Amino acid sequence: MNFLNSIAARGAILSRRRWLAAAGLGTLVTACGGGSSDDGADALLERLQSQARKLVSQGVVGAATGWADSTRTRGAVAGLRRLGGTAALERGDVMAIGSNTKAMTACVAASVVDQGLLRWDSTLAQILPGLAREALPAYQGVTLRQLLDHRAGVMAFNKPEDVAIFLGEVGTDVLTRLQEPAAVEDFFLQWLLRQAPVRGTGADPDFAYSNAGYALAARMLRAATGQDWEDLLRQRVAQPLGISLFVGEPLRKGSDQPAGHALEGGQLQPQGLPGAPERVWLEILSPAGAVSLAARDDALWLQWHLRALRGDATPLPRSYVQGLQDLARAPANRYALGWISHAMQGAGWLLHTGETGGFQALSLVAMEGSRAAFAHGNIATEDSIALLYESVSALLA
């Protein structure tokens, strides 16, 4: 697996009937629950199980579905850890959530802002003067909040074209020549800030989605706190919220964890782990999409959001919650702090999707704090994210 294929978003239309017949996927299901109610089967669990089974029948190799309100969490899993294997997906297995990581990184940033170590309007020039000195003038005044809201004009690095530009300019030998994480990050960010700013398309040209922007935000957080992103994530998000998470692909946690799947040569294939020299370069973008977690932990993460949106006291940082409340008053399709405002069923929702390494995830949270749901799949094709959206929408109807 090369740097180009690993870092770029990949997708192709899956002909589900074609390969499902050969795959012989079962509907292995495990249910899990939490909160104040009994963990046994109930109507909600049956709905979750039904949706998980349906996703598998539609071509998702392994699926997890989850639901939360302010007092309960529920989840179910179905299918297989790996195509061609026999091991069923289990409720404690972790699934990569890709860009749904961004809200967690924004939460970390908000905690640093609330502590007074940074401001939302702190600029690259103020916090990273050495890096900014070599940057184009357009980036000198870019703020922490602009990076988190994708309004900094930074190259996306979520598609092959950006990686091709990078490798075409610096040469592929740079991947093997530089392998120390600090040197890799410095080289990449310096190069990034010498590239012409990009503009979005459509009605909001200031919005240009960027994984690389989150790498810059994490660099600002490290300058302010002296701690790496992963340590900050555990100390300021996972521990206060009681969430167990893993940074990296599920297979890095153990060979018994799920594999991601994507189309290669027209065939759905399990995805292996990137190795040297690509891995150290991929880790630059970890703050944009490297978290993996089990269904029960994603449900708890969303439940804290519901409580905060209802006005309850939570461990979520005050300025993060304020940002979500502001988003609730924004027009549909506005982005802030790792979430998109979304209109569905005549109501407002927080929405985000993620994809990485053959995994996809989708979460929806009611802005008025009533309920939330998500779906995870260990498959990433052009139409599989639509299946997750249909499943989550049905759970929230």
C-alpha positions, 0 to 999 in steps of 0.5 A, spaced: 500 500 500 503 506 497 502 513 500 498 515 495 493 510 496 493 510 503 491 517 504 486 518 499 479 517 499 477 511 495 470 509 493 467 506 487 460 503 486 459 496 489 454 491 485 452 488 491 448 482 488 454 481 484 459 479 490 454 478 496 452 471 492 459 469 492 461 472 499 455 468 503 455 473 509 451 471 514 447 475 519 450 474 525 448 479 531 450 481 538 446 486 541 449 491 547 446 496 551 447 501 557 444 506 561 439 506 566 435 500 563 436 493 563 441 490 558 436 485 555 432 485 549 427 490 548 424 494 542 429 499 541 434 493 541 430 489 536 430 495 531 438 496 532 439 489 530 434 489 524 438 495 521 445 492 523 442 485 519 439 489 513 446 493 512 449 486 512 444 484 507 445 490 503 453 488 502 456 491 508 461 486 511 460 488 518 456 493 521 454 496 528 448 501 529 447 505 535 442 509 539 442 514 545 438 519 548 440 523 555 439 516 559 440 510 555 445 508 550 444 501 545 448 498 540 448 492 536 453 489 531 452 484 525 456 480 520 463 479 519 470 482 521 473 480 515 470 478 508 472 470 507 473 469 514 468 466 519 469 470 525 463 474 527 463 482 529 463 482 536 460 488 540 467 490 543 470 490 537 473 497 535 471 500 528 475 506 525 470 512 524 475 516 520 473 524 520 468 523 525 475 524 529 475 531 527 469 533 533 474 530 538 480 534 536 475 540 536 473 538 543 480 538 545 482 545 542 476 548 546 478 545 552 485 548 551 481 555 549 477 554 555 484 554 559 486 560 556 492 557 553 489 559 546 484 563 543 479 561 537 482 567 534 490 565 535 493 565 529 499 561 526 504 567 526 502 568 533 503 561 535 507 558 530 512 564 528 517 559 526 513 555 521 509 561 519 515 565 517 516 561 511 509 560 509 505 564 504 502 571 507 495 568 506 496 564 511 500 568 517 493 570 519 489 564 519 486 562 526 485 556 530 478 556 529 478 557 521 482 551 521 477 547 525 472 550 521 475 548 514 476 556 512 483 557 512 484 555 504 489 549 506 489 543 501 485 538 503 489 531 502 483 527 502 483 526 494 489 523 490 490 529 486 493 533 492 498 527 494 500 527 487 502 534 487 506 533 493 509 527 491 510 530 484 514 536 487 518 533 492 519 526 489 518 520 492 525 519 495 522 524 501 518 518 504 524 514 505 529 519 506 525 522 512 522 517 517 523 521 524 516 523 526 518 530 528 522 531 521 516 529 517 511 533 520 516 539 519 517 538 512 510 537 510 507 543 514 512 547 511 511 545 504 503 545 505 504 553 507 508 554 501 502 552 496 497 557 494 490 557 498 484 553 495 477 556 495 471 552 496 465 551 490 458 553 491 454 558 495 460 558 500 467 559 497 470 560 503 469 553 506 474 548 503 474 541 507 481 540 509 484 534 513 491 537 513 488 543 516 487 539 522 494 537 522 496 544 523 491 545 528 494 540 532 501 543 531 498 549 535 495 545 540 502 542 542 505 549 542 500 551 547 500 545 551 507 542 550 503 535 549 502 531 543 495 530 540 494 523 542 495 525 549 491 531 549 485 526 546 486 521 552 486 526 557 481 532 555 476 527 551 477 520 553 478 520 560 473 526 562 467 522 558 469 515 560 470 513 553 475 508 551 478 509 544 484 507 540 488 511 535 490 507 529 487 502 525 483 497 528 488 491 526 493 495 530 490 494 536 490 486 534 489 481 529 482 479 532 479 486 530 475 488 524 479 489 517 476 495 513 474 493 505 475 497 499 474 495 491 481 493 488 480 491 481 473 491 481 473 486 487 472 487 494 478 486 498 480 486 506 485 492 507 492 491 510 496 496 514 500 501 511 507 500 513 514 503 512 515 508 509 508 510 508 506 510 516 509 515 519 507 520 513 500 518 514 500 519 522 501 527 520 493 527 519 491 523 525 488 529 528 483 529 522 481 521 522 485 516 526 480 514 532 477 507 532 472 505 538 467 500 539 459 502 538 458 502 546 463 508 546 461 512 540 454 511 543 456 514 550 460 520 546 454 522 542 450 521 549 454 527 552 452 531 546 445 530 547 446 532 555 450 538 553 445 540 548 439 540 553 443 544 558 445 539 562 452 540 566 457 535 562 465 534 562 464 537 554 468 544 554 464 550 555 466 553 548 465 547 544 458 546 547 457 554 545 460 552 538 454 547 537 449 551 540 451 556 535 451 551 529 444 549 531 442 557 529 446 556 523 443 555 516 443 548 513 450 545 511 454 550 515 460 546 518 463 548 525 468 544 530 467 537 526 460 537 525 455 540 519 448 543 520 443 538 517 436 538 516 432 532 516 425 530 518 423 537 519 428 538 524 435 540 525 441 535 526 448 535 527 451 530 522 458 528 520 461 522 516 468 519 516 472 514 511 478 511 512 482 504 510 476 501 508 471 503 514 466 508 514 462 511 520 456 516 520 453 520 526 446 524 527 445 528 533 438 532 534 440 539 536 434 539 541 438 534 545 432 528 544 436 523 541 442 521 536 444 515 532 450 512 528 452 506 524 459 504 522 461 499 517 468 496 515 467 497 508 468 503 504 465 504 497 461 510 493 454 507 495 455 504 502 455 511 506 448 512 503 446 505 506 449 508 513 445 514 512 439 510 510 440 506 517 441 512 521 435 516 519 430 510 520 433 509 527 431 516 528 424 516 525 
